Amino acid sequence: MLLLLRRSIRAHLLRFVLTCGAVTIGVGFVVTAFVVTDGVRARFDRLFEEVNAGVDISIGAGRAGQDEDFAPLPPSVLEKVRAHPDVLAASGSVGGVPVFVTDSEGRLVRPQGGPPLGVSWTAEPELRQLRIAEGREPRRRDEVLLDVATAGRARVSVGERLRVQTPLGPRTYRLVGTVRFGGADSLAGATLTVFVTREAQEIFGYRGGFANVEAKLRPGADPSEVARKLARILGPDVEVKTREEVVAESQEDFGEIVRIFGQVLLGFALVTLFVSTFLISNTFRMIVGQRIRELGLLRALGATSGQLGRLVLGEAVVVVCVGVVLGVVAGVGVSRGIIELLVEADFFPPGTPLVLRPRTFLAAALLGAGVTIPFALAPAARAGRLSPIEALRERTARERRVPSTRAVVGAVALTSGLALGAVGLSGMVEGGLLVASLAGGAFAIFMGVTALAVFLAPAVAGFVGRPLSLLWRAAGRLATRNAATNPRRTTSTAAALMIGISLVSCGLVVGESLKRTFLDRLSTGTRGDWFVTTDGFFGFGRAVADRVAETDVLAASTPIFTGRLRVAGDTTQVTALEFDSVDDLFDLGVVDGSFSGRGEIAVQAEVAEDAGLRVGDTTTLRVSGGGERRVRVVALYTNDTLVGDWIVDEDTFVKAVASPTVQVVVARARDGVSDETVREELRRALSDFPEVRVQDREAFEESQAGQVDQLLAVVNVLLGLSVVVAVIGIMNSMALAALERTRELGLLRAVGATRTQVRRMIRLEAVIVGLFGALLGLSLGIPFGAAVSLSLPEEVAHVVVVPWSAAAQIVLASGVAGLLASVWPAWRAGRLDVLRAVTVE
């Protein structure tokens, strides 16, 4: 049997390579997800340990476990820490965003992944997290340091002057040195500008205070004991942590980001593997079908049924072994390339390792076997049940007959899938049960449609093939007949493409629905016609808003601040506006009360109902100094597209947050002032702020919609890998089909068909299969997307949008993909020797 297995693989090497390729792609994607996330997590875990090596105690504002934007620690905290007998050295630090650097030609140096960060220089050598790479430390308020990567991109050398865009506006400094963060030239792609402490305190609004205080203890002191003593001295509004707690917290926070990133990659990898199962299942089914006579001869020569089953199953085992090994090698290679690219872009630090854990190899092996062995069992069992007489008989149309039980199984699977999907989308379950119901429902629906589609294949093939028959007559009619008379092969080949296209089209429907809802709510909720924004998510300083407010061509304007504050006992995202400008610039759908007064708060109506708040009630807001104040609810509103769930007045927010950041400035022009005049005046007023851009309403809405489009593009690129696997499946099936029909093709040539006509017939059949898969995919994906959109809250998606133009492009692309997949099988079919072909058994 081993000899027969080896000869079988050698005789059908291309078929074997294509089948292994499907496993390799899916396994390689899984390995890439594990290796990249494990490597990044390991490198940053080590980096956090390196940069905190000299800090024994860290003190910050706020209560333990609460992620909030707080006002500064007062200088007295640093004095009390220094006065503790176990403290050898202590220093206060300040930091914030945004701080942009301009290059020698005045162009903005944008971060490559991280934030545009400004920090203070630590005077105490024992506590420094930054290391001087070149030059010296800053000593004056007009001196700064840059990280090595940012200095290189800004093309500025030590000793030169440079311009820095700070939250208070542009300022000019002298570069006196460059720094590294641990051993890295940058901090995860951030731009890092280092000021003396007094300058940083002024820039970021810390008013002489600090964001954190770090301490180095005397030898022999117990950090945990000192931390407990300092916590009692400093009070409940100050959080004291040991180095181990700081490192663990940093690793946990970053690890959560890496975990989500890895899970997303892994999810797409599993989709690709799922698509691969259809290719593999179809391949083994066709292999056994083509080798009926061969297996019958083996049975006649004395081979047992168990030996024949093991022969087919053995080929599957070899496919698994080769596919998994190649998948691991490919995954490691791709991971190395991804990490190197991200290191070159300064997003990851140098030295990010390739981490190959046993879990990665185990997952690769289990997944490779899981998508191959189960789908080889049925063909192996069929081979084992063959009797010699039955196998040696001439093949008949009976082999193409679809069993009636298939309809029953398909109907049950489809009904079960719809029921599971309905449960998931209805909101009846949450967490793991929600994921299980949606994933299980989708799987059952795919299986049900695949089973039932075989009954539709003849009709759809005839419909799709009719125009091809009119254009290419004999070749078109033969291609249509071939696709229609073997519906099982046509359906199983198209099924892989169906899944990829259904997922892509579902994402398009959901994305377009979300985008349309957002734009509708933005259009109806905002009366402003001019917007000042940035290209990133880091916002800008209040100086920009002040400069806009001074422009005399505007009737009203307000900055929109965002930050995390503790409101009504919970930490949440809070927005701040000038309450006096709300009625002029927004239509927030106020259902009760009005925006008025200072030190007040407005709440989204549903959030207020959940919190038990009404207009006139008071709630707590954590403010400067760590204390709390009572604020009165003055309005309830419904449209939270730009402003979120909680709105406080600007003055209250600025006092509560150490370094408030503006996300966007909304403005309305005076009556009678032309758009060109407004644009020119705003650009002139903001000429000192290259980090911002002026947009009218149309451009602003387009930029917001563009962010959704970028996300959809990334998703569709990742899902496109499953489509690639599906195209491989079409190529594999067409190659096997050409081999299966060798005698038929020889007879066609013998009765006058040209090589061109034979090749065209194969190509057109592949086009029909591709179009059939596209139509199946769209028939599932569009309803899936509509169902998901309808299940979302109305404020998230209140309308279902089907991108019909994109759907038409998908159908066209699927036909082209089928055509490309058939190039080699068609070429091979055209080269058949007529005499040999007609004598093939």
N, C-alpha and C positions, 0 to 999 in steps of 0.2 A: 504493500500500500504506500509506503514511503517513496518507493521508486516511481509509482504511478503519480503520486502527488507532485513530485519534483518535475516529472515530464509534463504534467498538465499545466503547471505554472509556466514552465519554459515555453510550451506551445502557445499559450495565450498570455504572453508577457505584458502586452499593452493593457489588456483587460485587468490584469493583476495590478499594474502600476496605477491605473485610474482609480481602482477600488481602494488601494492603499492611500492614494492622494486624498480621498474624502475623509478618511480617518485622520490622516496627518494634519489637515487643515483644522479640523475641530479640536483635536488634542493639542496642537500647537498653540491655538488661541487660549486654551485653558492654562497651559504651562506658562504662557506669557503673562496672563493675569496674575498667577501666583508669584512668579519670579520677580516681576516689576514691583508689586506691592510689598513683598517680603524684603527686597533689597532697599527700597526707599525707607521702609519703616526701620530697618536695622541701621541705616546710615544716620537718620535723624535721631534715633534713640541715642546713638553714640555722640552725636553732635550736641544734644541737650545735656548730656553728662559732661562733655568737655567744657562748654561755656559756663556751666554752673559750678565748676570744680572749686572755685575759690569762695563761693557764697555758702555760708552755713545757715543763715536765717534770712528770710525774705518777708517784708511787711508791706501789705497793700491795703487800700481802703475797701471797706465792705465786709459783710458777714460771710462766713465760710460757705462755699458752695453756691454763691449767688453771682451770676455773670452779669454785671451791670456797669454802666458808664458813670463813674463817680467823679466828683470834684476832688481837688488835691488833698493829700495829707498835709497838715500844717507843719511848719518847721519844728514845732515842739516835739513831734514824734521822733525826728532825727536826734534831737538833743537828749531825749529820754533813753533812746537806744544807746547812744554813745556813753551815757552816764552809767550804764549797767556794768558792774565789775567784771563780768565774764566776756564782754565785747572788746576785741582787740582793735577793730576798725569798723566804721560804718559810713555809708554814703547814700545820698538821695539821688534818684534818677528821674528823668522826665522824658517823655516821648509822645509822638502823635503823627497823624497824617492830616493833610497831604503836604509833602515837601518835594517839589520838583526841581531838578537841575537843568539848566540850559547849556548846550555845547558852545564851542567857540564861535559858531555862526548864528547863535541865538535860537536854535531849535531845541524843543523840549526833549529831554532824555527820559523816555517812559520806562517804567519797570517791566520786567519780562516774566510776570507771574505773581510776584509778591506786591506789597503796597509801596507807595512812595513815602518812606518812613524817615522821620527825623528823631534823633535821640541826643541825650546829653552825654558828655564825656565824664567818665568816672575818675575822680581825682585820686582815690585810694588804689594803689597798684595791686593790692591783694584781691580786690573785688572786680577787676576789669574783665569784662566778657569779650572785649575787642582787643586785637593785637595790632600794634603799629607795623605796617609792612614797609613803609617808606616815609621819611620826614620825621616830624615830631608831633607832640600833642598840642591841641589848641589852648591858648592862654588868654586871648582877648576876645571880646564879643564880635569882632569882625573877622575871626578866623574859624575855619571849619576843616573837617576831615571828610573824605568820601571812601566808600568801599572800593576795592581795587577794580572790580568789574565796571562800576558806574564811572569811575575816573577814566577808564579806558574808552568807554563808549562816548563820554563827553569830550574826549580828546583834550584833556586839560592836565597840565603837569604841576607838580609841587612848586609853589612859589607864585603861580599865576592867580589872577582874580577871576571869579566866576559869579554868575547871577543865579540866585536861588529864589524860587517862587514859594513863599511861606504863607501860612494862613492869614498873616497880616499884610500880605502884598509882597512885591519883589524887593529883594535886598541883595547887596553886593558884598562878597566875602573874599578873603584870600585863602587859597587851599594850602595848608601847611603840612599835609600828610595823607596817606591812604591807610586803610585798615582791613583786616580780615576778621571774619566771624568764625571763631575756632580756627580750622584750617581751610575754610572756604573763602573764595574771593567775593561771594555775595551771600545773602540770606534768602535762599529759595527764590531768586529772581527779583527781590526787592531792591529799590535804590535806597542807600543808607547814607544820610547826611548827619554828621556829628557836630554839635555845637557845644560851647561852654555852657554850664548849667544855667547861669543868669539869662543868657540869650534864649535858651530853650524854654525856660519858664515864661518869658514874655511872649514868645511866639505862640505857644500852645495854651496860654491863658491860665497858667498854674498859680499866678499871683504869689510867688515866693514859696509855694509848696512843692510837693513831690508826688509822682505817680506811685513810686515804690521806694522803700528803704531797704538796703541790703547790709548785712553785717557779717564780719569774720570774727569767730570766737577765739579766745585764748586756748592754747594747748591744754587738753584735759577736760575742757568744759563739755557737758552733755547737751547737744543741740535740742533734744526734745524737752529737757528740763528748762533750759533757757527760754525756749519758745513758750512754754506754759507760763513762766514768770512774766515775760514781756506781754503776753496776752492779758494777764491780770492788770498790769500797769497801764497799758494803752487803752483798755476798754473794749466793749463788744463791737464797736463800729470799725475796728481795725483787725484785719486778718493776718495772723502770724503763722508762717510755714517754715519747716526745715528744708534743707537742700533736697533730701530724698522725696519729700512731698512735692516740691516744685518740679523736679525732674519727672516724677511719676505723672503729675498732672499734665505737664507739657507733652509727654509721650502719649498719654491717653487722649488728649485733645487732638494731636496731630494724627495719632493712630486711627481715630474715628474717621477723619477725612480720608486717610489711605484705605481704610476698610470699605467705605462707601465706593471709592474709586475702583477698588478691586472687585467689589460685588457687581458693579455695572459691567465691567469687562467680562466677568465670569458669566453674567446673564447672557450677554451676546454670544459668548463662546458656546454655551449650552444650546442656544438657538441654532447655531451652526451645526453642532453635533446632531441635534434633532433632525435637521434637514438631511444630514449625511445618512441617517438611518434609511431613508427612502431610497437613496442611491444604492446602498448596500443590499437592502432587501430585494430591490428590483434586479440587481446584478446576479445574486445567487439564484433567484427564481429562474432567470433566463438561462443561467449556466446549466442548471439541472435539466431544463426543457430541451436545450440543444444537445445534451449528452445522453439522451434516453437510449439511443441505439448502442452507444459505447458502453453504458452501464448494463444494458441487456446482454451484450456479448460477454462482459465480465461475469455476470450471473451464470450465463450458460457455460462458461469455462470453470466454474466452481467457486466464484467469490460469494461469500455469505452476505446477507442483507446488512449485518452489522458492519462488515468491512466497507461496503458501499457508503453507508451513512458516515462512517469515520473518514472516508476519503473526502466527502464534501465538507464535513465539519473541520477536517484538518486544513483545508484551504482557508477557511475562515480564521482558524487559529494563526496561520502564517500571516494573513492580512493584519490581524490584530498586532502581532509581534512587530512586524515591519512598520505598520502605521504608527504605533506608540513610540517606537525608537526614533523614527524620523520626526514625529511630532514633538518629542522632547528636544531633539537637536534643533529643530526649526524654532520652537518656542524660546529656547535659550538664546539662539542667535538673534531673533527679533527683539527679545528683551534687552540684550546688550546694545543693539542699535538704538532702541528707544531711550535707554538710559544715557547713552553717549550724546544723543541729540539734545536731551534736556539738560545735560551738564554743559554742553556747548552754549546753550541758550541761557545759562546761569540760573536755571530754575532748580536744578538739583546740585548739591555740592560735589566737588571732585571726590573720587573714592567711593561713590555709591556702588556697593558690591552686587554681584550676582549671588543670590541666596537660594540654594537648592535644598529644600527640606524634604525629608522622606514623604511628607504628606503630598508634595507635588508629584513625585513619581507614582505614589499609590493612586492618587486621583486620576492621573493620566492612564494608568493601566486599567483601572476599573471602568472609566468612561469609555476607553477604546473597546474593551471587551463588551461593555453594556450595549453599545450601539452596533455591534457586529454579530456576536455569538447568537443572541436570541433570534435574529433574522435569518440565520443560517440553519437553525434547528429544523424548521418546517421543510425546506428543500432537502436537508439531509435525511429526514424521516421519509420523505416521499421517495428518495433514491433507494432507501432500504426496503421499502414495500414493493418495489417493482418486481414483477415476475418476468422471466426471460422471454416468454412468448409475447406478452403485452408490449415489452420494450422493443422487440424486434419487428413488430407490425409497423406498417406505414402510418405516419402521423396523419391525423384527420382533424377536421374542424372541431371535433369533440373536445380537443385540448384547449380550444379557445372559448368554449362555452363558459359562461359566468354562472357559478352555482347560485341557486335561489336563496340559500342561507345568507349570502352576502348582503342581500337587501335587508333582511331582518337584523343582522348584526349592525349594519350601517345606521338603520333607523334608531335602534336602541342607543348606540353610541352618540348619535346626533342629539337625540332627546335628552340623554343624560348630561351631555355637555351644555346644552341650552339651560337646563335646570341649574347646574352648578354655577354657570356664568350669571344667571339671574340672581342667585343667592348672593354672590359676591358683589354685584353691582347695586344691589338693593340696600346695602349698608347693614344687613342683619348680622354680619360677622366682622371681626376686626383682627388685626395682627396676622399671625401665622395662618389662621383659618381663612382669612381673606385671600392671602397669597395662594394658599392651597386650592381654594375654590376657583379662583380665576385661572390659575395654571392648569388645574385638572379639567376645568370646563373647556379651555382652549384646546387642550390635547384631545379630549373626547370629540370635540366638534371637528377637528382636523381629521381624526380617524373616521368619523362618520361620513364626512363629505368625501373623503378618499374612497371609502367603500361604495357609496352611492353614485359617485361621479362616473363609475364605469358604465352605468346604464344611460348616462347622458352623452358619453363620448361619441357614439356613432352620429347622433344628431348634430352635436356641436362641430365635429370634424367635417360633416357634410356642409354645414353652414359656413364655417371658416374656409373650407377648401373650394367652395363654389367659385369665388372670384379668381382663385389660383388656377382652377380648371379652365376658366374662360381665357386667361392670359397665356397659359402654357399647355393647354389642351391635354395631350396624352400623358405627359409627365405629371401635370396637376391632378388628372383623374386617378392615376395610379397612386399618387401620394395620398390623396383623400381616401381611396379605398383601403390602403394599407393601415392608415390611422383608425378607420372606422371598423375594420374587420378584426382588429386585435385590440379591443377596448381596454383590456387589463394592462397590457404593456403601455398603451398611450396614457392611461390614467396614472399608473405608478410612476412613469417618467415625468409627467407634468406635476405630480403631487409635491415634489421638493420645491419646484418653482412657485407653486401655489402658496406654500407657507411663507417663503420669503416675501413675496409680493403682498400677501395679506397683512403681514406685520408692517411693511413699509406704508401701505395705503391706510392702515389703521392709524399709524402715527401721523400721517398727513392730515387726516380728517380731524383728529383730536387737536393737532397743532393749529390748524386753520381756524377751528372753532374757538380755541383759547385766544388766538390773536384777534379774531373779529370781535369777541366779547370785550377784550381789553380795550381795543380801539374805540368801540362804541361807548363804553363807559368813560373813557378818557375824553372823547369828543363831547359827550353830554355833561360831564362833570367839571369841565374846565372852561371858563370864559376867557382865560388868557390867550393872547395870540402870539406871544413871544416867550422863548424859553432859553435860559442859559444853562448849559450842561457841560459835562466832560465826556471823553471817549471811554472812560473806565467806570469802576464802581467805588472809587475812593473819595469822590466829592471834592470840595474846594473850600477855601477860607471865607470868612464872613466879609473880608474886604471886597470881594467881588460883588456881593449883594449890596454893600454900601455904595459902591461905584455905580451900580445899576440904578439904585434909588435916587441918585443925584442927577440922573439924565432927565432933562425937561421935556422930552418927547413922550414920556410915559404918564398915563393917568394913574396907574397903581402898579405896585410890584411887591412881592414877598419872597423871602428865601424859604425853602423847605428843609428843615433840619431833621435828622433821624438819629436815634440812639436807644440804648437799652436802659430803662429805668424800672425801679420797683414801684408799681402802681397797684393799689388795692390788694397788697400782700403778695403779688406775683411779679417776677421780672419779665418784661415784655418789651417789644419794639414800640417806641413812642415817636410821634411826629410833632414838630413845632412849626407854627405859622404866626404871622402877624394877624391877630384876630380882627383888627380894624379893616384889613384888606380882603377878608374871606368872601364877603358878599359881592365885592367887585370882581373877584378873580375866579370864584368857584361856584358850582352848583352841586353841592354835596348831598342833595336830597334830604334836607333837614326835616325831620318829622315832628320835632318838639324842641322848643327853646330857640335860642339864637346865639351867634358868636359875639360875645361882648365881654368887656372887663379884662382885668389882668389877674394872674394867679388862678386861672380857672381851667377847666378841662372839658372836652367834648368826647363823646364815646359813640362808636358804631352801634346801631340800634340792636342788632342781635347779640353783640358782646355785652351791651348794657343789660339786656334781658337775662342773659346767663349769669351775670354778676349781681343781679338784683338791684340795679341802679336806675334811678329816674332823675329827670331834671329837678334841680334843687337839692338833691342829695349831696353829701360830701364823702370824699374818699381820701386815702393817704397817698402822698408822693414823696419819695426819698429825695432830699435836696442837699445843697452844699453843706459840708461839714459832717455828713453822715446822719443828720437828723431827719425827721419827717415833718411834713406840714400837711394841713388839711386843704384840699382844693374842692371847689364846688362844681358839680356837673351843670353846664349851662346849655348844652345842646346834644341831641341825638340825631344821627345822620345815617344814610344808607350807602352812598357811593364812596367806597374806600380805595378806589383804584390808585390814586396818587398819594393818599394821606394815611392809609392804614386804619387801625382800630381805635387808637387813642391819639388825641390832639391836645397839646397844651400850648399856651401862648408863648411867644418867642422869649420874652424876658425871663419867665420861669424856667424854661429849658436851659438857657445860657447860664443861669445861676446854678443849675443842678448838675451840669456836665462840665468837666474840666476843659475839654478841647472840642467844642461843638463844630461839626462839619456840615456844610451845606451840600445837599444832593442836587438841587435844581433851583433856579430862580424863575418864578412865573411872573409875567408882566403883561399889561394891556396898554396899547398905544392910545394917545389922545385922539379924539375925533378929528378927522380932517388931515391927519398927518399920514403921508404916504409910506408904504412899506419900505421903499428904498431909503427914505430919510431916516426911518427908525433903525434900519439895519446899519446904515453908515454911522449914526450917532452911537449906537451900542458898541460897534466895533472900535470906534475911536475911543470911547470911554474905557473899554477893556483891552486896549492895545498892550498894556503892561502885564496881561494875564494870558499867555499863550496856552495854558492848560485848559482853558474853557473855549466854548464855541457858541455862537449865537444862531438860533434856529427859529424859523417861523413855525406855525402850528403844523403845516403839512410835513415839513422836514423832521420835526420832533416826533410826530406819529410814525413816520417811516423809520426813524432810528429805533424807536421802541419795538416796532414790528420786526425790524432786522435782528434784534436779539433773539426773538423766538425762532426766526429762520435759521440763525446760526446753530442753535441747539438742535433743530430738526435735521440740519445738514449733517451734524456729527452723528446723530442717531441713525440716519439713513446710510451713512458711510459704513458704520459698524454692521448694520443689518445687511448691507450689500454683500458682505462676505458669505452669508447664507445663499444669496442669489448666485454667487460664483460657484458654490458647491452644486447648486441646482443645474447650472450650465454644464458643469463637469458630468453630472448625471445624464443630461440629455446626450452629450457626446458619447458617453459610455453605452447608453442604451441603443443609440443609433449604430454604433460600431457592432454591438452584439446582434442587433436586428439584421444588419447587412450580412453578418456571418451566418445567421440563422436562415437567411433567404438566398444563400449562395446559388442553389440550384435554380430558384425562381429567376434570379438576375441573369444567370447563364442562358436560360430559355428565352428571356426577353431579348438578350443580345442575339440569340440564334434566329429569332423571327424578325429581326430588323431594327431593334432599338439601338441607337447610337450610344457611345460612351457619354456624350453630353446629356442625352435624355435620362440615362440611368443616374448620373450624378445629380441632375436637376430633381429627379424624383425623390432621392434621399434628402436633398436640401429642403424641398418643399414640405416633406413629411415632418422634418424637424421644426420648420416654421409653424406648422399646424399644431404640433405639440407645445411649442412655446406660447402660441396664442391661447391655446386651451388652458395652460397653466395660468396665464395672466387673467383670463376671464374668471377662472375659479378663484384666484387670489383676490381679485377685486370684489367678487360676489360675497366673499367672507370679510375682507378687510374693511370695506365701507360700512356694512352693518355693525361690525365690531366697533369701529371708530365712533359711529353715531350713538351706539349704546353707551360707550364710556362717556361721551360728551354729555348725554342726557342725564347720566347718573351723577355728574358733578354738580356742586351747588350752583344756583342760578347766577350768583355774582362772579363765579369763575367761568362758566360757559352757559350762556343763555340762548345760544343758537347753534345749530349744526350746519357746518359748512363743508360741502363736498367739493374738492378741487378737481373738477371734471377735466380741465386741461392737463393736469398732472396725470390723471388716470389714463387719458389718451396717450400721453407720452410713455407711460408704463407699458401699455399694450404694444406700442410700436417698438419700444426697446426690447420687449420679450421676443417679438418676432425676429428682430435682428440678432438677439442672443442665440435663438434656436438656429438661425442661419450660420452663425459663426461656429457653433458647436458641431455642425454637420460637415464642416470643411474636410476634415480628415476622413471620416467615414465615407463621404461621397467620393473623395479622391480614390480611396481604396476600392470602392465598389466599381468605379469606372475602369480600373486596371485589371479586373478579373479576366482570366483566360477562359474563353467561351467553352472550349472542349472539356477542360477540367471541371468547370462549374456545372455543366449539365450532367456530369457523371457522379457528382457528390451525392452520397446517401444521407 
